[in-house]
Amino acid sequence: MKLNELERCERPREKLLEKGAGALSDKELLAIILRTGTSRKNVVELAADLLERGGGNFVSLSALSREEMRSFEGIGPDKSATLSALFEIGRRFMAGKPHRNRPSISNPEAVCKVVAPHLRGLDHEECWILSLSRTNRLLGMEKLSSGSLNNTTIDNKMILRRALDKRAEKVILVHNHPSDDPTPGPSDIRATIRLKSALQVLDIELIDHVVYSDSGFYSFSDNHSSALK
């Protein structure tokens, strides 16, 4: 069925204008972003197909690369670029907080809450640093590196510079495991030991290293790892 054959109240854009964005389903919201369908599918049908084949939800869909999106019929360079930009805006919106409302990071659950918008659904490893005040207030959060499926760079010199720039007294290191198994490997343990020693020279405390995955997390601190002692 062509889009103009739908009842006016069922067309996504008209429905949004009449009832608000909250009244729209995921496929209808996606259809507004895509704007047009193909010769065989209207834009709502295209959105439903893309959503289903992309994992059934926006989190899974956002993990697809632009090349993977373009493999779907009806998704060319322009639409794949629009979708990539949309998901990045969503991540930044979820991560952004007013200066006056800097959260207190006192446990690994709080760490995961602030990093999840950036790391959820990724198919590669990334390394992040959280810079904290003496009272555990978040001073800044930055991505340091982006790597492969099972590896990313932990650059101690860069971490030290970032911590000093934020005047941090404490630091939390975070990286993700796309495999969904957050158990740290030997290289993760060695990197934690080296970073703790480097930070101690500047009288900055490494209070945790959190390995994040979509299925859970591993906290060096919670597990009383000798790497932090």
VEXTI-613273 format. One record per residue (C-alpha): residue in one letter; x, y, z. Coordinates in nm, 3 decimals. Example, Ala and Ser with C-alpha at 12.3 -4.5 7.8 and 13.67 -1.06 7.14 Angstrom:
BEGIN
ATOM;A;1.230;-0.450;0.780
ATOM;S;1.367;-0.106;0.714
END
This chain:
BEGIN
ATOM;M;0.000;0.000;0.000
ATOM;K;0.128;0.343;-0.091
ATOM;L;0.168;0.595;0.188
ATOM;N;-0.090;0.832;0.038
ATOM;E;-0.342;0.548;0.047
ATOM;L;-0.327;0.534;0.425
ATOM;E;-0.582;0.726;0.628
ATOM;R;-0.444;1.070;0.705
ATOM;C;-0.445;0.998;1.080
ATOM;E;-0.227;0.689;1.019
ATOM;R;0.045;0.870;0.825
ATOM;P;0.343;0.914;1.060
ATOM;R;0.406;1.284;1.000
ATOM;E;0.041;1.380;1.025
ATOM;K;-0.001;1.159;1.331
ATOM;L;0.294;1.331;1.500
ATOM;L;0.154;1.677;1.428
ATOM;E;-0.185;1.579;1.564
ATOM;K;-0.095;1.362;1.863
ATOM;G;0.270;1.428;1.941
ATOM;A;0.582;1.215;1.897
ATOM;G;0.497;1.000;2.199
ATOM;A;0.200;0.852;2.015
ATOM;L;0.416;0.705;1.739
ATOM;S;0.556;0.354;1.728
ATOM;D;0.926;0.286;1.665
ATOM;K;0.862;0.211;1.299
ATOM;E;0.660;0.531;1.257
ATOM;L;0.934;0.744;1.415
ATOM;L;1.190;0.576;1.190
ATOM;A;0.967;0.634;0.887
ATOM;I;0.972;1.010;0.951
ATOM;I;1.352;1.003;0.951
ATOM;L;1.369;0.793;0.633
ATOM;R;1.108;1.017;0.458
ATOM;T;1.061;0.799;0.148
ATOM;G;1.016;0.432;0.066
ATOM;T;1.088;0.232;-0.248
ATOM;S;0.887;0.132;-0.553
ATOM;R;0.784;-0.185;-0.370
ATOM;K;0.740;-0.057;-0.013
ATOM;N;0.606;0.261;0.139
ATOM;V;0.823;0.431;0.398
ATOM;V;0.644;0.272;0.695
ATOM;E;0.697;-0.074;0.551
ATOM;L;1.061;0.008;0.478
ATOM;A;1.106;0.131;0.837
ATOM;A;0.945;-0.185;0.978
ATOM;D;1.169;-0.405;0.763
ATOM;L;1.485;-0.216;0.855
ATOM;L;1.397;-0.224;1.225
ATOM;E;1.325;-0.598;1.221
ATOM;R;1.635;-0.692;1.023
ATOM;G;1.845;-0.453;1.233
ATOM;G;1.763;-0.638;1.555
ATOM;G;1.412;-0.524;1.641
ATOM;N;1.509;-0.217;1.844
ATOM;F;1.698;0.109;1.811
ATOM;V;1.991;-0.009;2.026
ATOM;S;2.069;-0.299;1.793
ATOM;L;2.002;-0.088;1.486
ATOM;S;2.240;0.183;1.607
ATOM;A;2.524;-0.072;1.624
ATOM;L;2.511;-0.128;1.248
ATOM;S;2.774;0.044;1.039
ATOM;R;2.676;0.270;0.751
ATOM;E;2.786;-0.003;0.511
ATOM;E;2.558;-0.255;0.681
ATOM;M;2.265;-0.015;0.667
ATOM;R;2.325;0.044;0.298
ATOM;S;2.292;-0.329;0.233
ATOM;F;1.917;-0.293;0.296
ATOM;E;1.705;-0.216;-0.009
ATOM;G;1.602;0.149;-0.003
ATOM;I;1.881;0.267;0.229
ATOM;G;2.137;0.460;0.027
ATOM;P;2.426;0.687;0.128
ATOM;D;2.202;0.978;0.233
ATOM;K;1.970;0.775;0.452
ATOM;S;2.252;0.578;0.613
ATOM;A;2.431;0.905;0.693
ATOM;T;2.111;1.051;0.840
ATOM;L;2.060;0.746;1.061
ATOM;S;2.421;0.749;1.180
ATOM;A;2.390;1.116;1.273
ATOM;L;2.060;1.053;1.450
ATOM;F;2.202;0.777;1.668
ATOM;E;2.508;0.985;1.755
ATOM;I;2.283;1.274;1.860
ATOM;G;2.094;1.030;2.082
ATOM;R;2.414;0.910;2.247
ATOM;R;2.533;1.263;2.314
ATOM;F;2.194;1.369;2.446
ATOM;M;2.186;1.077;2.691
ATOM;A;2.541;1.145;2.804
ATOM;G;2.508;1.521;2.843
ATOM;K;2.440;1.674;3.183
ATOM;P;2.421;2.035;3.300
ATOM;H;2.740;2.152;3.468
ATOM;R;2.558;2.204;3.797
ATOM;N;2.425;1.847;3.801
ATOM;R;2.748;1.654;3.780
ATOM;P;2.673;1.309;3.917
ATOM;S;2.854;1.141;4.202
ATOM;I;3.026;0.823;4.089
ATOM;S;3.047;0.600;4.394
ATOM;N;3.003;0.249;4.251
ATOM;P;3.039;0.057;3.922
ATOM;E;2.663;0.073;3.862
ATOM;A;2.691;0.452;3.846
ATOM;V;2.986;0.416;3.607
ATOM;C;2.781;0.195;3.375
ATOM;K;2.493;0.440;3.384
ATOM;V;2.704;0.722;3.242
ATOM;V;2.901;0.515;2.989
ATOM;A;2.618;0.293;2.861
ATOM;P;2.487;0.551;2.608
ATOM;H;2.832;0.545;2.445
ATOM;L;2.922;0.177;2.470
ATOM;R;2.592;-0.009;2.437
ATOM;G;2.569;-0.218;2.123
ATOM;L;2.919;-0.146;1.991
ATOM;D;3.096;-0.407;1.778
ATOM;H;3.444;-0.287;1.877
ATOM;E;3.632;-0.200;2.194
ATOM;E;3.669;0.155;2.321
ATOM;C;3.865;0.297;2.614
ATOM;W;3.720;0.579;2.828
ATOM;I;3.840;0.774;3.129
ATOM;L;3.625;0.925;3.404
ATOM;S;3.794;1.208;3.595
ATOM;L;3.662;1.264;3.947
ATOM;S;3.699;1.515;4.227
ATOM;R;3.806;1.424;4.580
ATOM;T;3.437;1.374;4.665
ATOM;N;3.376;1.153;4.357
ATOM;R;3.196;1.418;4.153
ATOM;L;3.235;1.361;3.780
ATOM;L;3.462;1.629;3.632
ATOM;G;3.479;1.487;3.282
ATOM;M;3.440;1.177;3.070
ATOM;E;3.637;1.122;2.750
ATOM;K;3.695;0.852;2.492
ATOM;L;4.065;0.782;2.457
ATOM;S;4.074;0.517;2.188
ATOM;S;3.867;0.301;1.957
ATOM;G;3.994;-0.040;1.853
ATOM;S;3.895;-0.378;1.715
ATOM;L;3.658;-0.653;1.827
ATOM;N;3.889;-0.764;2.107
ATOM;N;4.148;-0.493;2.156
ATOM;T;4.190;-0.121;2.215
ATOM;T;4.479;0.101;2.324
ATOM;I;4.518;0.216;2.684
ATOM;D;4.757;0.509;2.656
ATOM;N;4.884;0.602;3.004
ATOM;K;5.042;0.929;2.892
ATOM;M;4.715;1.046;2.741
ATOM;I;4.522;0.944;3.052
ATOM;L;4.761;1.140;3.273
ATOM;R;4.724;1.450;3.055
ATOM;R;4.344;1.427;3.062
ATOM;A;4.338;1.380;3.439
ATOM;L;4.567;1.677;3.494
ATOM;D;4.360;1.894;3.257
ATOM;K;4.049;1.819;3.467
ATOM;R;4.240;1.863;3.795
ATOM;A;4.119;1.518;3.889
ATOM;E;4.212;1.355;4.218
ATOM;K;4.064;1.021;4.120
ATOM;V;4.028;0.831;3.794
ATOM;I;3.814;0.542;3.672
ATOM;L;3.918;0.352;3.361
ATOM;V;3.644;0.195;3.147
ATOM;H;3.655;-0.022;2.840
ATOM;N;3.399;-0.249;2.679
ATOM;H;3.391;-0.611;2.563
ATOM;P;3.166;-0.655;2.257
ATOM;S;3.170;-1.030;2.320
ATOM;D;2.923;-0.978;2.610
ATOM;D;3.172;-1.142;2.851
ATOM;P;3.308;-0.867;3.078
ATOM;T;3.570;-1.090;3.240
ATOM;P;3.906;-0.912;3.213
ATOM;G;4.191;-1.085;3.036
ATOM;P;4.559;-1.089;3.137
ATOM;S;4.631;-0.780;2.924
ATOM;D;4.350;-0.590;3.103
ATOM;I;4.505;-0.675;3.441
ATOM;R;4.853;-0.572;3.331
ATOM;A;4.722;-0.244;3.189
ATOM;T;4.547;-0.169;3.520
ATOM;I;4.864;-0.227;3.720
ATOM;R;5.070;-0.003;3.489
ATOM;L;4.812;0.278;3.496
ATOM;K;4.780;0.271;3.874
ATOM;S;5.156;0.306;3.910
ATOM;A;5.170;0.591;3.658
ATOM;L;4.891;0.784;3.831
ATOM;Q;5.047;0.740;4.176
ATOM;V;5.344;0.949;4.066
ATOM;L;5.103;1.243;4.028
ATOM;D;4.918;1.159;4.350
ATOM;I;4.605;1.063;4.152
ATOM;E;4.417;0.752;4.261
ATOM;L;4.290;0.487;4.020
ATOM;I;3.980;0.379;4.211
ATOM;D;3.840;0.131;3.958
ATOM;H;3.866;-0.025;3.615
ATOM;V;3.524;-0.126;3.485
ATOM;V;3.485;-0.366;3.193
ATOM;Y;3.144;-0.301;3.039
ATOM;S;2.937;-0.535;2.823
ATOM;D;2.574;-0.533;2.716
ATOM;S;2.510;-0.829;2.945
ATOM;G;2.683;-0.694;3.257
ATOM;F;3.010;-0.556;3.390
ATOM;Y;3.323;-0.646;3.582
ATOM;S;3.460;-0.409;3.846
ATOM;F;3.821;-0.450;3.958
ATOM;S;3.727;-0.268;4.279
ATOM;D;3.421;-0.479;4.360
ATOM;N;3.622;-0.794;4.300
ATOM;H;3.906;-0.670;4.523
ATOM;S;4.156;-0.716;4.244
ATOM;S;4.520;-0.709;4.346
ATOM;A;4.578;-0.486;4.041
ATOM;L;4.436;-0.191;4.239
ATOM;K;4.634;-0.258;4.559
END
